[in-house]
Amino acid sequence: MDPWNLASATPPPPPAPPRPESSDQHDIGLLIRSKVPLIVVESGEEKRVLELITTLAQKSYLPVYLWTETDGLRRIDLIGHNAREHRDPVEVLEHIHQARESAIWILADIHPHLEKPLHVRYLKDIALEHEARGDTVVLVSHQLKLPPELRRYGATISLKLPDRARIEVIIREVAREWNKSHSAPVRTDEETFRMLVNNLTGLTEPEVRRMARTAIFNDGAITPNDLPQVMQAKYRLLSSEGVLSFEYDTARFADMGGLTRLKAWLEQRGPFFHGQAQVEGIDPPKGVLLLGVQGSGKSLAAKAVAGSWAVPLLRLDFGALYNKYHGETERNLREALRTAEAMAPCVLWIDEIEKGLSVSEEDSGTSRRVLGTLLTWMAERTTSIFLVATANDIERLPAELIRKGRFDEIFFIDLPNEAIRRDIFSIHLQKRRLDPTLFDLRALAETSRGFSGAEIEQAIVSGLYAAHADGRNPVLADLLEELARTKPLSVVMEEKVAYLRAWAAERTVAAD
């Protein structure tokens, strides 16, 4: 590893200047000057919000009061002013309503109390008298939605997340902390440092600082081994209630037989996805749809895309997405997609996409709305997210999804031919610490005609069980016997598989 001294004043490349806070201050200040009665600030950085508003208030000579349910109401713009009162929400709202001074009133985490009509009415009365009084109520919470009665009086704002330049500054500050306490520089290299910066995008400043400490304070170095741990920790911070799962075990294309065209296609586009190659007129890759017979390796291929590009793999579970309440399913999807954007660069895998997007008249239009939400996101996204969708039955998918331009390409993963079946047997035997040269791979490949990769793997597993029951090592006869006993899907559902292969022959690109 080429060591960098990140704490040095002149590390290569030179450190970027700190990001000014004026942007967030300007946005909040503009709402205050515009006399918006209710300002909603959605942020997990409450301390930073208070600092921004206090700075703004000092410029306009307005007092600032903060209410929390634990400490009640107190003034925070004067040192030593610690009077606490009105802990009850009704008391503080009544106090604000009756106050005759122009001030900024910050209510932290009051959102659970906005379900009560009395509290909503108090806020509405305060908003109606705003012009005469000139004060502003700021509602601060990680997530807050104004009731319908208050929306016309309010505006919502979110603090901007740190950009790449600011993230670099934070990492270098953490490196200086390590240098000061250990009298040693933090070791890393340019590529690993760049990847760490990429992985920390989408987090707040405190979260970036925490993740940087996690990477550095373990051993005083930023290494490629730190990156997966950082991404797993980042996902846990952003997790969206089970709708989106972080796949820890990604595959390698070396673990798969065949798929030569798909592998070559992805290899060409990898540098463009990572931003390492930029050519005018060539857009970064957006995604692929993998169609194939069940068990043909579509899921493994999706995992291998993430593994080969060394980025996180997120799996969208349509089963957890759907909710019986109107609008909740679309909200779940939007939150999952926002999480994926914060995790970028990454691969987003939608397995068996036809089960979630097959438009039906029996679900009150939910599938149609989910489809619209996904299509809009696919068309407008700007982050480095490569979408991999897998499907077994493409006829159940709406035409809007599979038309040209939605995906970069539609690949068909067919049943493996004889040469690929030999490779699959070899790969799975080696995975189980068996020497492939002790087995007649040609005989196994000939006997397994019409088998998918998953069916071949299962035959090997069954052969191992049979041999273990007899207290011996598996031999060729065990595998041949299991193959002879198995009826592959291409036989059990011969007509359906034949139709799928015929349909794909003229409409998709062969993955092999």
N, C-alpha and C positions, 0 to 999 in steps of 0.2 A: 504494500500500500504506500503510495506517495504521500508522505506526511504534510499536512497543512497546519500552520499555527492559526487557528480560527480567532484566537484572542489577540493576535498581532494587529498593529495599526495598519499594516499594509499587506494583508493576505491576498493571494491571487484567487479570483478577480477582486478588485477593490470593493469594499463594502458599500452598499447602497445607503443613501441618507434616510433617516427615519421618516416614516409617512406622517405628514402633518395631520393634526386632528381637526383642522378647519372645515373639512368636508362635512363631518357629522355635526359639528357645531353650527355650521351654516344652515343645514337642513332643519335642525330643531329650532334654531333661532328664527328662521323664516316663518315657521308655523306660529311661533309666539308673537312675532311682529305682525303677522297676518290676522291676529286675534282669533285664532281657532280655540274655542272654549275647552275642548277635551282633546288631549294628545295622548295617543297610545304608543308606547315604546316597547316593542317586543324584543327582548334581549335577555340573555343569561348573564350579562356583565352589568349587574346592578351598580356596582361601585363606579364603573366607568361612566354610566349614565348620570349618576349623581354629580360626578366631577364636571361633566360637560355642562349640565344645567346650572350648577353653582357658578361656573365661570361666566356663562351667559348672563346670569342674573346680576353678577357684580358689575358688568358693563352697563346694565340698564338700571342699577340701583334698586332692584326688586328683592324683597326678602324671600327666602326659600324655606319651606317647611316640608318635613318628611314624616309620613305616617307609616308605621308598621304595626301589625297586630300585637307584637311582643313589646314594643317600646312606646306605643302611642304616638302622639304628635309632638314634634320638637323642631326647633329651628336649626338648620345645619350650615348656614352661611356665615355665622358668627362664632368665633372661638369662645368656648366656655359657656355657651348658651345650651344648657342641658335640661331645661324644663320639659317634663314628659306628662302628657295628659290626653284624655279622650282616646283610650284604647279601643273602645267599642266603635264599630263602623258607623252606627247611627249617630253617635255623639260627634265624631269628627266631621261627618257630612253636614250635620246641623251647624257645627261651629263654622265651617267654611261658608255655608249659606248665609249665616248671620254676620260674618266678618265684614268690616267696612274698609279694609285696607287692600290695596292692589298687591298681589303676591303670586308666587308660583307654589302650588300645593302638589307635592308628589305623593301618590298613594301606591305603595309597593305591595304587590301580590293581593290586590283586593278582588281579583277575578272570582273567587268562590262566592263572594257576597253579592255579585251582580245578578244572581238568580232571584233575589228578593225584590218585589215591586217597590217597596219603600225606598230602598237604596237607589234604584233606578230613577225614581221620581225626584229624589234629592239632587242627583246629578243633573237631571234635566232642568230643574229649577235654577241650579247654579249656572248652567249653560245659557239659559234664557236671559239671565241678568248680566251676562258677560260684558256686553257693550257698555253698560253703565258702570260696572265695577272695574273692569280691566284686568282681572286676575285669570290665571290659567291653571287647570287641573291636569296633571300628567299622571297617567296610569302606567306603571312599570311592571312587567311580568315576562316570564319566558314565552308565554303564549296567552293572548287575550283577544276575545272577540266581543265588540260592543253589542249590547242588545239592540234590536231593531229601532226602539224608541230613541236611541242616542246616536245612531250612526250619522245622521245628517249634521250633527254638531261636532263630530270628531274627525280626526285624521290619524292614520297609523303609519309608523315609521320603524324601520329596523336599522340597527347600527351596521355599518359596513364592516365586512370581515377584512382582516389584514391581507394585503396583496403580497406578491412574491418578494418584492424589495423589503417590505416590513418583516416578513417571516425570516429572511436572511439576517436582518439586524437582530431579531430576537434570538436566533440560534447563536450568533456571535456573542451576544450578551451572556447567554448561558455558558458558552465556552470560556468567557473571561471569568465567570464564577468558578468554574473548575480549575482554571489556571491559577487563580488567586489562592484557592484552598489546597492545591496539590503541587504547586510550583512546577507544573508540567503542561505542555501544550496538548490540545485535543487533536488526535490523529484522525485524518480522513483523506479522501481524494476528491477531485472535482466532480466526477460522475456520481459518486455516492452522495455527496453534499447536494447536488442538483436534484437527485431522486428524493432525498429527505424533504427538501423544500416543496417539491411536487406533492408529496404524500401529506404534508401538513396544510395544504390549501383547504379552505372550507371550514376551518376551525377559528374560534375566537382567540384573541391574544393570550389570555390566561391558559387556554387549552394548548396552544402552540408552545408556550413556555414549559408547560408540564410535560408534553410529549418530548420536547428537546432534552429536558432533564432526564427523562427515562432512557433516551438513547445514549446520552453522554456520560451520566454519572455512574453507569454500570461499570465501565472499564476505561473511561477517558478517551474513547474513540467512537467514531461514527462509521460502522462497517455495514456491508450488505446484509449481514445477519440481523441487524437492528431493524431493518425496514419492514419485514413481515410483522414483527411485534408492534411496531408503531401503528401499522395499518389495522391490526386487530384491536388495539386500544382505541383508535380513532373510530372504528365501527361501533364499538360498545358505547361510545359517547353519542353517536348519531342514530343508534338502532331504532327502527320504526315498528316496534310492537309485533315482531314475528312475521310481518309481511315480507321483509327482506332478510335473507340469511347470508352470513359470511361463510363462504366455503373455504375451509382451512386447507384441505388437501386438493391441490390442483395437479393435474397429470402432465406428462410430457408426451410429445408426439412420438418419442422413441418407444413409449409403452404401447403404441398402437400399430397394428399392421395396416398397410395400404394408405389410402387417403392422400396419395401423392400430389394430385392437383390442388386439393385444399391446402396442403402444407406449403406448396410453392406459392399459392395465391397469398397466403398470410405472411410468408417470409418477405414477399415484395412490399407489402404494405406496412409491416412493422415499424420501419424508420419514420414513415409519415404519421403513424398514430402517435409515436413518442415525440414528434416534432423535431427529430434529428435530421430529417430531409424535408426541404420545402422547395417546391417547384411551382412556378406560376401556372395556374390552370389545373393543378392537381389538388383536389380536396382531400382532407384526412378521411380514412375509411370509416363508415358509419355502422356497418353490421352485416350479418348473413343470416339467412334462414336455412336450417338444416332439415331436410326431409328424408325420411328413410323408413325401412321396415323396423318394427320393434326389435330391440336387441342388437341393432346394427352398429352401435357405438356413437350415437349422436350426443348423448350426455357426456361421454368421455371426451369427445372432440371439443365440446364447449369448455370443459375443464382444461383441455390441452391448450386452447387459445390463450387463456390467462396464464398458464404455466410457461408457455413459450415466450410470451411478451413480458413476463415478470411483473404482472399487475394483479391487484386483488380481483377475486371472482365473487360477485353478488348474485344470489339466486332469488328471483321474484316468485313467490308462491301465490298463485291465483286462488288456491283454496282458502288461504287465510285472508285474502284481499276482500272477498265478498262479505257484505254485511246486510242484514235484513232491513236496516233503516235507510230511508230515502236519502241519497246523496253521500252516505258514509263510505260506500265502496269507492266512488271516485276520489273522495278525500284521502282514503287510504292509499290509493295509487299515486296521487300527487305527492304525498309525504314520502312514499317509497322512492319516487323518482328524484325528489329533492335530496334525499339521503345519498342516492347513487351519484348525483352531481357533486355533492360534497366529498365523495370518496374518489372522484376522478383524479388521475386516469385509472380506469377499471374496465372490466368486462361485466356486462349485465346479462345474465342468462335467464331466459324465460322458457322453462321446460314444458313441453306439451301445450303450446300456446293456444291450440285450437279449443282446449277445454275451458279456457277463460274468455275467449273472444268470438266464439261461434255465436252469431247473432240469433237470438231467440225471442219469440213473441210472448213467452211464458214468464219472463222476468221483469215485466213492467218497464222495459227499455233500458235496464241496467247495463246489459252487454253492449248496447249501442252507445251509451254514454261513456263507458269504459274505453271502448274502441276509439271514440272521438278524442278522449283525453290522451290516449297513447299516441295516436296519429299526430296530434298537435305537438306533443313533446318531441316526437321523432323528427318533425319538420323544423322545429325552432331551436333545438338544443345546440349549444355552442361548446360544451365541455367535451373532454376526451373520454367519451363512453362508447365502447364498442358493444353493440347489441347482438347477442347470439340467441336466436329463437329456434327451438326444435319442435317438430311436428310429426305425427304419425299419419294423420288424415288431413291432407291439405284441402280437401273438398269442403270441410267444415269451416274453413277460414273465409272471411269476407274478402271480396275482390279488392276493396280499398287497401287492404294490408299488403297484398302480394303483387300489386301492380309495380311496374318499373319505377325505381327511384326511392321506394320505401327502404328496401335493402339493397346493398351493393350487388349481391348475388344470391341465388337460390341454388344450393348444392344438394344433390341426391346421393345419399350413402346407401349403396346397394348391398345385397348379400355378397360376401367375399368370394372371389374366385379361388381356384386351387392354390395358386402361389401365395395369395394373401392368407389363406387358411393355414398353410404351412408356417407362415410367420406368426400367426396368432397362437398356434400350438406351441411354438418355440418360446414366445414371450411368456405365456401363462405357465409353462413348465419351469422356466427359469425363475419366475416370481415365487414358485413353491420349492425352490432349491433342488429341482430335478434336472439332470443333464439331458438336454434334448437329443444329443447324439446317441443316447441309449434307446431311443424310440424311432420307429420308422415313420418319419413325418410325412412321406409321400403316401403311405398307406392310410394314415390318419386323415390326410387332406382328401383323398379319394372317397373314403367312407363317409366323410362329413359333408358331402355335396348338399347344398340347400340349407346348411346351418348358418345361423348368425354368429357373431363373435361371442355374444352372451351365452348362446347355447353350447358353443365349444368350451367355454370356460366352465360351465356347469357340468359338462361331461367329464372334464378332468377332475373336478371336485368330487363327483360321485365315484369315479374310479379310485380316488384316494381313500374315500370312506370304505369302499369294498376291500381294498388291500389292507387297510388298517384293521378291519374286523378279522382278517385272517392272520394278522400278526406278521406281515411281510411288506416289502417295498412294492409300489405299483409297477406293473409291467405293461407292455403294449396291449396284451390281451384284455386287460381291465378296461382300458380306454375304448378299444374296439367294441367290447361288449356293451358299454354304456351308450356308445353311438348307435349301435344296432337297436338298442331298446328305446331310444328317444325318437319321437315324431316331431320334427321341427315345425315351426310356425308356417314355413313355406309349404308344408304338406297339409297341416291342420286347416289353414285358411288359404288354400291354394288360389282360389279365384280372386280373393281380395288382394293378395300379395301380387298376383300377376297383373291385375288391373293397375295397381299403384306403380309398378315398374314400367308398364306401358305408357301410363300418363306422364311419368317423369322423364321418359326417354326423349320426348320432343319439347319439353318445357323447362328443363333444369340443366344444370351443369353437373356432370358426373364428378364425384369427389375423388374417384380413383383414376 
